[in-house]
Amino acid sequence: MKWTDVLELAIALSETHPTIDPKTIRFTDLHRWVIELPGFSDDPKRSGEKILEAIQQAWIDEL
């Protein structure tokens, strides 16, 4: 998975962290959780606030 796989990342995060409310996540935690996902293979430094916001919103929408 890459940073641009927003929906796939959101689904993986919701499965990996089922008890977390994505509305309350700090971006530092979200960034760490994304790069720790199995199958994530992008450069950790390529993310930015817009990408993290998109992942967070997709996760909220998934719930």
PDB file with SEQRES, HELIX, SHEET and CRYST1 records, atoms N, CA, C and O in Angstrom:
SEQRES   1 A   63  MET LYS TRP THR ASP VAL LEU GLU LEU ALA ILE ALA LEU          
SEQRES   2 A   63  SER GLU THR HIS PRO THR ILE ASP PRO LYS THR ILE ARG          
SEQRES   3 A   63  PHE THR ASP LEU HIS ARG TRP VAL ILE GLU LEU PRO GLY          
SEQRES   4 A   63  PHE SER ASP ASP PRO LYS ARG SER GLY GLU LYS ILE LEU          
SEQRES   5 A   63  GLU ALA ILE GLN GLN ALA TRP ILE ASP GLU LEU                  
HELIX    1 AA1 VAL A    6  THR A   16  1                                  11    
HELIX    2 AA2 PRO A   22  THR A   24  5                                   3    
HELIX    3 AA3 PHE A   27  GLU A   36  1                                  10    
HELIX    4 AA4 PRO A   44  ARG A   46  5                                   3    
HELIX    5 AA5 GLU A   49  GLU A   62  1                                  14    
CRYST1    1.000    1.000    1.000  90.00  90.00  90.00 P 1           1          
ATOM      1  N   MET A   1       0.837  -1.178   0.000  1.00  0.00           N  
ATOM      2  CA  MET A   1       0.000   0.000   0.000  1.00  0.00           C  
ATOM      3  C   MET A   1       0.885   1.245   0.000  1.00  0.00           C  
ATOM      4  O   MET A   1       1.986   1.259   0.550  1.00  0.00           O  
ATOM      5  N   LYS A   2       0.370   2.260  -0.623  1.00  0.00           N  
ATOM      6  CA  LYS A   2       1.049   3.552  -0.710  1.00  0.00           C  
ATOM      7  C   LYS A   2       0.174   4.607  -0.042  1.00  0.00           C  
ATOM      8  O   LYS A   2      -0.983   4.342   0.283  1.00  0.00           O  
ATOM      9  N   TRP A   3       0.722   5.797   0.163  1.00  0.00           N  
ATOM     10  CA  TRP A   3      -0.033   6.894   0.780  1.00  0.00           C  
ATOM     11  C   TRP A   3      -1.274   7.238  -0.029  1.00  0.00           C  
ATOM     12  O   TRP A   3      -2.271   7.694   0.531  1.00  0.00           O  
ATOM     13  N   THR A   4      -1.226   7.028  -1.318  1.00  0.00           N  
ATOM     14  CA  THR A   4      -2.356   7.377  -2.175  1.00  0.00           C  
ATOM     15  C   THR A   4      -3.495   6.362  -2.101  1.00  0.00           C  
ATOM     16  O   THR A   4      -4.575   6.623  -2.630  1.00  0.00           O  
ATOM     17  N   ASP A   5      -3.287   5.229  -1.470  1.00  0.00           N  
ATOM     18  CA  ASP A   5      -4.325   4.201  -1.309  1.00  0.00           C  
ATOM     19  C   ASP A   5      -5.176   4.511  -0.080  1.00  0.00           C  
ATOM     20  O   ASP A   5      -5.267   3.713   0.852  1.00  0.00           O  
ATOM     21  N   VAL A   6      -5.789   5.678  -0.104  1.00  0.00           N  
ATOM     22  CA  VAL A   6      -6.477   6.226   1.064  1.00  0.00           C  
ATOM     23  C   VAL A   6      -7.551   5.282   1.596  1.00  0.00           C  
ATOM     24  O   VAL A   6      -7.578   4.997   2.794  1.00  0.00           O  
ATOM     25  N   LEU A   7      -8.424   4.800   0.739  1.00  0.00           N  
ATOM     26  CA  LEU A   7      -9.514   3.935   1.188  1.00  0.00           C  
ATOM     27  C   LEU A   7      -8.993   2.609   1.733  1.00  0.00           C  
ATOM     28  O   LEU A   7      -9.454   2.131   2.769  1.00  0.00           O  
ATOM     29  N   GLU A   8      -8.042   2.029   1.039  1.00  0.00           N  
ATOM     30  CA  GLU A   8      -7.451   0.765   1.494  1.00  0.00           C  
ATOM     31  C   GLU A   8      -6.771   0.944   2.854  1.00  0.00           C  
ATOM     32  O   GLU A   8      -6.878   0.080   3.724  1.00  0.00           O  
ATOM     33  N   LEU A   9      -6.078   2.057   3.031  1.00  0.00           N  
ATOM     34  CA  LEU A   9      -5.436   2.337   4.319  1.00  0.00           C  
ATOM     35  C   LEU A   9      -6.479   2.517   5.413  1.00  0.00           C  
ATOM     36  O   LEU A   9      -6.312   2.013   6.524  1.00  0.00           O  
ATOM     37  N   ALA A  10      -7.553   3.234   5.102  1.00  0.00           N  
ATOM     38  CA  ALA A  10      -8.611   3.460   6.094  1.00  0.00           C  
ATOM     39  C   ALA A  10      -9.249   2.143   6.526  1.00  0.00           C  
ATOM     40  O   ALA A  10      -9.509   1.938   7.711  1.00  0.00           O  
ATOM     41  N   ILE A  11      -9.499   1.263   5.580  1.00  0.00           N  
ATOM     42  CA  ILE A  11     -10.089  -0.044   5.903  1.00  0.00           C  
ATOM     43  C   ILE A  11      -9.129  -0.853   6.783  1.00  0.00           C  
ATOM     44  O   ILE A  11      -9.538  -1.455   7.776  1.00  0.00           O  
ATOM     45  N   ALA A  12      -7.861  -0.856   6.408  1.00  0.00           N  
ATOM     46  CA  ALA A  12      -6.869  -1.592   7.194  1.00  0.00           C  
ATOM     47  C   ALA A  12      -6.755  -1.029   8.608  1.00  0.00           C  
ATOM     48  O   ALA A  12      -6.626  -1.787   9.570  1.00  0.00           O  
ATOM     49  N   LEU A  13      -6.800   0.277   8.735  1.00  0.00           N  
ATOM     50  CA  LEU A  13      -6.726   0.900  10.060  1.00  0.00           C  
ATOM     51  C   LEU A  13      -7.954   0.566  10.890  1.00  0.00           C  
ATOM     52  O   LEU A  13      -7.833   0.306  12.088  1.00  0.00           O  
ATOM     53  N   SER A  14      -9.129   0.567  10.280  1.00  0.00           N  
ATOM     54  CA  SER A  14     -10.338   0.247  11.039  1.00  0.00           C  
ATOM     55  C   SER A  14     -10.333  -1.199  11.513  1.00  0.00           C  
ATOM     56  O   SER A  14     -10.883  -1.514  12.568  1.00  0.00           O  
ATOM     57  N   GLU A  15      -9.707  -2.083  10.728  1.00  0.00           N  
ATOM     58  CA  GLU A  15      -9.597  -3.489  11.132  1.00  0.00           C  
ATOM     59  C   GLU A  15      -8.515  -3.677  12.189  1.00  0.00           C  
ATOM     60  O   GLU A  15      -8.657  -4.509  13.086  1.00  0.00           O  
ATOM     61  N   THR A  16      -7.454  -2.920  12.087  1.00  0.00           N  
ATOM     62  CA  THR A  16      -6.330  -3.043  13.022  1.00  0.00           C  
ATOM     63  C   THR A  16      -6.615  -2.374  14.365  1.00  0.00           C  
ATOM     64  O   THR A  16      -6.144  -2.828  15.408  1.00  0.00           O  
ATOM     65  N   HIS A  17      -7.393  -1.289  14.329  1.00  0.00           N  
ATOM     66  CA  HIS A  17      -7.698  -0.521  15.541  1.00  0.00           C  
ATOM     67  C   HIS A  17      -9.218  -0.353  15.682  1.00  0.00           C  
ATOM     68  O   HIS A  17      -9.731   0.760  15.571  1.00  0.00           O  
ATOM     69  N   PRO A  18      -9.932  -1.455  15.926  1.00  0.00           N  
ATOM     70  CA  PRO A  18     -11.402  -1.393  15.932  1.00  0.00           C  
ATOM     71  C   PRO A  18     -12.008  -0.575  17.072  1.00  0.00           C  
ATOM     72  O   PRO A  18     -13.160  -0.154  16.969  1.00  0.00           O  
ATOM     73  N   THR A  19     -11.281  -0.342  18.135  1.00  0.00           N  
ATOM     74  CA  THR A  19     -11.838   0.389  19.274  1.00  0.00           C  
ATOM     75  C   THR A  19     -11.524   1.886  19.235  1.00  0.00           C  
ATOM     76  O   THR A  19     -11.947   2.632  20.119  1.00  0.00           O  
ATOM     77  N   ILE A  20     -10.789   2.323  18.221  1.00  0.00           N  
ATOM     78  CA  ILE A  20     -10.380   3.724  18.125  1.00  0.00           C  
ATOM     79  C   ILE A  20     -11.434   4.532  17.377  1.00  0.00           C  
ATOM     80  O   ILE A  20     -11.942   4.101  16.342  1.00  0.00           O  
ATOM     81  N   ASP A  21     -11.754   5.695  17.907  1.00  0.00           N  
ATOM     82  CA  ASP A  21     -12.621   6.647  17.218  1.00  0.00           C  
ATOM     83  C   ASP A  21     -11.716   7.524  16.355  1.00  0.00           C  
ATOM     84  O   ASP A  21     -10.941   8.314  16.892  1.00  0.00           O  
ATOM     85  N   PRO A  22     -11.797   7.402  15.031  1.00  0.00           N  
ATOM     86  CA  PRO A  22     -10.879   8.146  14.170  1.00  0.00           C  
ATOM     87  C   PRO A  22     -11.021   9.663  14.270  1.00  0.00           C  
ATOM     88  O   PRO A  22     -10.137  10.397  13.829  1.00  0.00           O  
ATOM     89  N   LYS A  23     -12.120  10.135  14.842  1.00  0.00           N  
ATOM     90  CA  LYS A  23     -12.294  11.582  15.001  1.00  0.00           C  
ATOM     91  C   LYS A  23     -11.365  12.148  16.069  1.00  0.00           C  
ATOM     92  O   LYS A  23     -11.120  13.354  16.099  1.00  0.00           O  
ATOM     93  N   THR A  24     -10.848  11.293  16.939  1.00  0.00           N  
ATOM     94  CA  THR A  24     -10.029  11.749  18.064  1.00  0.00           C  
ATOM     95  C   THR A  24      -8.533  11.484  17.873  1.00  0.00           C  
ATOM     96  O   THR A  24      -7.748  11.670  18.802  1.00  0.00           O  
ATOM     97  N   ILE A  25      -8.146  11.061  16.705  1.00  0.00           N  
ATOM     98  CA  ILE A  25      -6.750  10.674  16.462  1.00  0.00           C  
ATOM     99  C   ILE A  25      -5.867  11.896  16.225  1.00  0.00           C  
ATOM    100  O   ILE A  25      -6.252  12.844  15.540  1.00  0.00           O  
ATOM    101  N   ARG A  26      -4.693  11.846  16.803  1.00  0.00           N  
ATOM    102  CA  ARG A  26      -3.663  12.844  16.478  1.00  0.00           C  
ATOM    103  C   ARG A  26      -2.961  12.371  15.210  1.00  0.00           C  
ATOM    104  O   ARG A  26      -2.777  11.171  15.009  1.00  0.00           O  
ATOM    105  N   PHE A  27      -2.574  13.302  14.365  1.00  0.00           N  
ATOM    106  CA  PHE A  27      -1.926  12.926  13.109  1.00  0.00           C  
ATOM    107  C   PHE A  27      -0.602  12.198  13.332  1.00  0.00           C  
ATOM    108  O   PHE A  27      -0.205  11.378  12.505  1.00  0.00           O  
ATOM    109  N   THR A  28       0.077  12.481  14.424  1.00  0.00           N  
ATOM    110  CA  THR A  28       1.326  11.761  14.698  1.00  0.00           C  
ATOM    111  C   THR A  28       1.043  10.277  14.922  1.00  0.00           C  
ATOM    112  O   THR A  28       1.800   9.423  14.461  1.00  0.00           O  
ATOM    113  N   ASP A  29      -0.047   9.970  15.630  1.00  0.00           N  
ATOM    114  CA  ASP A  29      -0.422   8.566  15.838  1.00  0.00           C  
ATOM    115  C   ASP A  29      -0.888   7.926  14.535  1.00  0.00           C  
ATOM    116  O   ASP A  29      -0.517   6.794  14.223  1.00  0.00           O  
ATOM    117  N   LEU A  30      -1.699   8.654  13.780  1.00  0.00           N  
ATOM    118  CA  LEU A  30      -2.199   8.131  12.512  1.00  0.00           C  
ATOM    119  C   LEU A  30      -1.038   7.809  11.575  1.00  0.00           C  
ATOM    120  O   LEU A  30      -1.026   6.755  10.938  1.00  0.00           O  
ATOM    121  N   HIS A  31      -0.090   8.690  11.494  1.00  0.00           N  
ATOM    122  CA  HIS A  31       1.091   8.475  10.645  1.00  0.00           C  
ATOM    123  C   HIS A  31       1.814   7.199  11.076  1.00  0.00           C  
ATOM    124  O   HIS A  31       2.150   6.362  10.239  1.00  0.00           O  
ATOM    125  N   ARG A  32       2.049   7.054  12.358  1.00  0.00           N  
ATOM    126  CA  ARG A  32       2.755   5.878  12.872  1.00  0.00           C  
ATOM    127  C   ARG A  32       1.983   4.604  12.566  1.00  0.00           C  
ATOM    128  O   ARG A  32       2.570   3.611  12.137  1.00  0.00           O  
ATOM    129  N   TRP A  33       0.664   4.626  12.785  1.00  0.00           N  
ATOM    130  CA  TRP A  33      -0.155   3.434  12.544  1.00  0.00           C  
ATOM    131  C   TRP A  33      -0.162   3.045  11.076  1.00  0.00           C  
ATOM    132  O   TRP A  33      -0.160   1.859  10.746  1.00  0.00           O  
ATOM    133  N   VAL A  34      -0.171   4.033  10.192  1.00  0.00           N  
ATOM    134  CA  VAL A  34      -0.153   3.727   8.755  1.00  0.00           C  
ATOM    135  C   VAL A  34       1.152   3.040   8.384  1.00  0.00           C  
ATOM    136  O   VAL A  34       1.137   2.001   7.724  1.00  0.00           O  
ATOM    137  N   ILE A  35       2.279   3.603   8.797  1.00  0.00           N  
ATOM    138  CA  ILE A  35       3.554   3.005   8.388  1.00  0.00           C  
ATOM    139  C   ILE A  35       3.797   1.646   9.050  1.00  0.00           C  
ATOM    140  O   ILE A  35       4.633   0.873   8.581  1.00  0.00           O  
ATOM    141  N   GLU A  36       3.073   1.347  10.135  1.00  0.00           N  
ATOM    142  CA  GLU A  36       3.191   0.054  10.798  1.00  0.00           C  
ATOM    143  C   GLU A  36       2.273  -1.012  10.189  1.00  0.00           C  
ATOM    144  O   GLU A  36       2.380  -2.188  10.537  1.00  0.00           O  
ATOM    145  N   LEU A  37       1.376  -0.614   9.290  1.00  0.00           N  
ATOM    146  CA  LEU A  37       0.450  -1.577   8.694  1.00  0.00           C  
ATOM    147  C   LEU A  37       1.201  -2.607   7.851  1.00  0.00           C  
ATOM    148  O   LEU A  37       2.115  -2.259   7.103  1.00  0.00           O  
ATOM    149  N   PRO A  38       0.810  -3.875   7.976  1.00  0.00           N  
ATOM    150  CA  PRO A  38       1.400  -4.885   7.084  1.00  0.00           C  
ATOM    151  C   PRO A  38       1.032  -4.541   5.631  1.00  0.00           C  
ATOM    152  O   PRO A  38      -0.120  -4.228   5.332  1.00  0.00           O  
ATOM    153  N   GLY A  39       1.990  -4.602   4.770  1.00  0.00           N  
ATOM    154  CA  GLY A  39       1.738  -4.297   3.371  1.00  0.00           C  
ATOM    155  C   GLY A  39       1.982  -2.853   2.990  1.00  0.00           C  
ATOM    156  O   GLY A  39       1.944  -2.513   1.808  1.00  0.00           O  
ATOM    157  N   PHE A  40       2.233  -1.989   3.974  1.00  0.00           N  
ATOM    158  CA  PHE A  40       2.546  -0.597   3.646  1.00  0.00           C  
ATOM    159  C   PHE A  40       3.994  -0.535   3.182  1.00  0.00           C  
ATOM    160  O   PHE A  40       4.899  -0.995   3.878  1.00  0.00           O  
ATOM    161  N   SER A  41       4.206   0.039   1.999  1.00  0.00           N  
ATOM    162  CA  SER A  41       5.554   0.012   1.429  1.00  0.00           C  
ATOM    163  C   SER A  41       6.004   1.350   0.845  1.00  0.00           C  
ATOM    164  O   SER A  41       6.894   1.390  -0.005  1.00  0.00           O  
ATOM    165  N   ASP A  42       5.399   2.431   1.292  1.00  0.00           N  
ATOM    166  CA  ASP A  42       5.765   3.753   0.772  1.00  0.00           C  
ATOM    167  C   ASP A  42       6.766   4.417   1.716  1.00  0.00           C  
ATOM    168  O   ASP A  42       6.993   3.958   2.835  1.00  0.00           O  
ATOM    169  N   ASP A  43       7.345   5.487   1.244  1.00  0.00           N  
ATOM    170  CA  ASP A  43       8.296   6.268   2.044  1.00  0.00           C  
ATOM    171  C   ASP A  43       7.530   7.009   3.147  1.00  0.00           C  
ATOM    172  O   ASP A  43       6.647   7.810   2.841  1.00  0.00           O  
ATOM    173  N   PRO A  44       7.849   6.758   4.417  1.00  0.00           N  
ATOM    174  CA  PRO A  44       7.143   7.429   5.510  1.00  0.00           C  
ATOM    175  C   PRO A  44       7.186   8.952   5.434  1.00  0.00           C  
ATOM    176  O   PRO A  44       6.298   9.620   5.964  1.00  0.00           O  
ATOM    177  N   LYS A  45       8.196   9.501   4.790  1.00  0.00           N  
ATOM    178  CA  LYS A  45       8.341  10.953   4.714  1.00  0.00           C  
ATOM    179  C   LYS A  45       7.483  11.584   3.623  1.00  0.00           C  
ATOM    180  O   LYS A  45       7.438  12.810   3.517  1.00  0.00           O  
ATOM    181  N   ARG A  46       6.805  10.783   2.813  1.00  0.00           N  
ATOM    182  CA  ARG A  46       6.015  11.315   1.705  1.00  0.00           C  
ATOM    183  C   ARG A  46       4.615  11.742   2.114  1.00  0.00           C  
ATOM    184  O   ARG A  46       3.865  12.269   1.292  1.00  0.00           O  
ATOM    185  N   SER A  47       4.258  11.527   3.353  1.00  0.00           N  
ATOM    186  CA  SER A  47       2.917  11.922   3.784  1.00  0.00           C  
ATOM    187  C   SER A  47       2.907  13.401   4.158  1.00  0.00           C  
ATOM    188  O   SER A  47       3.946  14.018   4.390  1.00  0.00           O  
ATOM    189  N   GLY A  48       1.711  13.933   4.207  1.00  0.00           N  
ATOM    190  CA  GLY A  48       1.530  15.312   4.630  1.00  0.00           C  
ATOM    191  C   GLY A  48       0.167  15.433   5.289  1.00  0.00           C  
ATOM    192  O   GLY A  48      -0.581  14.461   5.394  1.00  0.00           O  
ATOM    193  N   GLU A  49      -0.133  16.630   5.725  1.00  0.00           N  
ATOM    194  CA  GLU A  49      -1.391  16.851   6.432  1.00  0.00           C  
ATOM    195  C   GLU A  49      -2.598  16.512   5.555  1.00  0.00           C  
ATOM    196  O   GLU A  49      -3.575  15.943   6.043  1.00  0.00           O  
ATOM    197  N   LYS A  50      -2.541  16.855   4.276  1.00  0.00           N  
ATOM    198  CA  LYS A  50      -3.673  16.571   3.388  1.00  0.00           C  
ATOM    199  C   LYS A  50      -3.913  15.067   3.247  1.00  0.00           C  
ATOM    200  O   LYS A  50      -5.061  14.622   3.262  1.00  0.00           O  
ATOM    201  N   ILE A  51      -2.867  14.300   3.113  1.00  0.00           N  
ATOM    202  CA  ILE A  51      -3.010  12.852   2.986  1.00  0.00           C  
ATOM    203  C   ILE A  51      -3.562  12.264   4.277  1.00  0.00           C  
ATOM    204  O   ILE A  51      -4.464  11.427   4.245  1.00  0.00           O  
ATOM    205  N   LEU A  52      -3.026  12.698   5.409  1.00  0.00           N  
ATOM    206  CA  LEU A  52      -3.500  12.179   6.690  1.00  0.00           C  
ATOM    207  C   LEU A  52      -4.958  12.563   6.931  1.00  0.00           C  
ATOM    208  O   LEU A  52      -5.729  11.766   7.466  1.00  0.00           O  
ATOM    209  N   GLU A  53      -5.339  13.777   6.540  1.00  0.00           N  
ATOM    210  CA  GLU A  53      -6.743  14.187   6.662  1.00  0.00           C  
ATOM    211  C   GLU A  53      -7.645  13.309   5.796  1.00  0.00           C  
ATOM    212  O   GLU A  53      -8.733  12.919   6.218  1.00  0.00           O  
ATOM    213  N   ALA A  54      -7.189  13.004   4.590  1.00  0.00           N  
ATOM    214  CA  ALA A  54      -7.974  12.162   3.683  1.00  0.00           C  
ATOM    215  C   ALA A  54      -8.130  10.749   4.249  1.00  0.00           C  
ATOM    216  O   ALA A  54      -9.208  10.161   4.163  1.00  0.00           O  
ATOM    217  N   ILE A  55      -7.063  10.210   4.822  1.00  0.00           N  
ATOM    218  CA  ILE A  55      -7.136   8.881   5.428  1.00  0.00           C  
ATOM    219  C   ILE A  55      -8.085   8.909   6.618  1.00  0.00           C  
ATOM    220  O   ILE A  55      -8.922   8.020   6.768  1.00  0.00           O  
ATOM    221  N   GLN A  56      -7.958   9.920   7.459  1.00  0.00           N  
ATOM    222  CA  GLN A  56      -8.835  10.045   8.623  1.00  0.00           C  
ATOM    223  C   GLN A  56     -10.301  10.140   8.183  1.00  0.00           C  
ATOM    224  O   GLN A  56     -11.159   9.473   8.762  1.00  0.00           O  
ATOM    225  N   GLN A  57     -10.593  10.946   7.182  1.00  0.00           N  
ATOM    226  CA  GLN A  57     -11.973  11.101   6.720  1.00  0.00           C  
ATOM    227  C   GLN A  57     -12.498   9.803   6.122  1.00  0.00           C  
ATOM    228  O   GLN A  57     -13.656   9.449   6.342  1.00  0.00           O  
ATOM    229  N   ALA A  58     -11.679   9.102   5.382  1.00  0.00           N  
ATOM    230  CA  ALA A  58     -12.103   7.818   4.819  1.00  0.00           C  
ATOM    231  C   ALA A  58     -12.389   6.820   5.921  1.00  0.00           C  
ATOM    232  O   ALA A  58     -13.326   6.029   5.813  1.00  0.00           O  
ATOM    233  N   TRP A  59     -11.595   6.845   6.979  1.00  0.00           N  
ATOM    234  CA  TRP A  59     -11.812   5.955   8.121  1.00  0.00           C  
ATOM    235  C   TRP A  59     -13.139   6.305   8.805  1.00  0.00           C  
ATOM    236  O   TRP A  59     -13.911   5.413   9.154  1.00  0.00           O  
ATOM    237  N   ILE A  60     -13.396   7.579   8.992  1.00  0.00           N  
ATOM    238  CA  ILE A  60     -14.669   8.023   9.586  1.00  0.00           C  
ATOM    239  C   ILE A  60     -15.833   7.556   8.707  1.00  0.00           C  
ATOM    240  O   ILE A  60     -16.838   7.054   9.211  1.00  0.00           O  
ATOM    241  N   ASP A  61     -15.690   7.726   7.398  1.00  0.00           N  
ATOM    242  CA  ASP A  61     -16.744   7.320   6.477  1.00  0.00           C  
ATOM    243  C   ASP A  61     -16.980   5.811   6.500  1.00  0.00           C  
ATOM    244  O   ASP A  61     -18.111   5.358   6.326  1.00  0.00           O  
ATOM    245  N   GLU A  62     -15.928   5.038   6.713  1.00  0.00           N  
ATOM    246  CA  GLU A  62     -16.050   3.582   6.776  1.00  0.00           C  
ATOM    247  C   GLU A  62     -16.882   3.135   7.957  1.00  0.00           C  
ATOM    248  O   GLU A  62     -17.581   2.125   7.884  1.00  0.00           O  
ATOM    249  N   LEU A  63     -16.811   3.885   9.052  1.00  0.00           N  
ATOM    250  CA  LEU A  63     -17.569   3.512  10.233  1.00  0.00           C  
ATOM    251  C   LEU A  63     -19.030   3.876  10.028  1.00  0.00           C  
ATOM    252  O   LEU A  63     -19.854   3.645  10.913  1.00  0.00           O  
TER     253      LEU A  63                                                      
END                                                                             
